[in-house]
């Protein structure tokens, strides 16, 4: 029975570690969501400009 309790304890600790990691990730994302959004918009915009330039130069 002791072995089963150890397995449950380690499983619970693993779950707690995963949940804490996800919460930290969520807080960091919420803190920097504006910057992340701006970076993604910039990357997509530059990518579209590059594609447009490439298509225009191939004709």
Secondary structure, 3 states (H helix, E strand, C coil): CHHHHHHHHHHHHHHHHHHHHHHHHHHHHHHHHHHHHHHHHHHHHHHHHHHHHHHHHHC
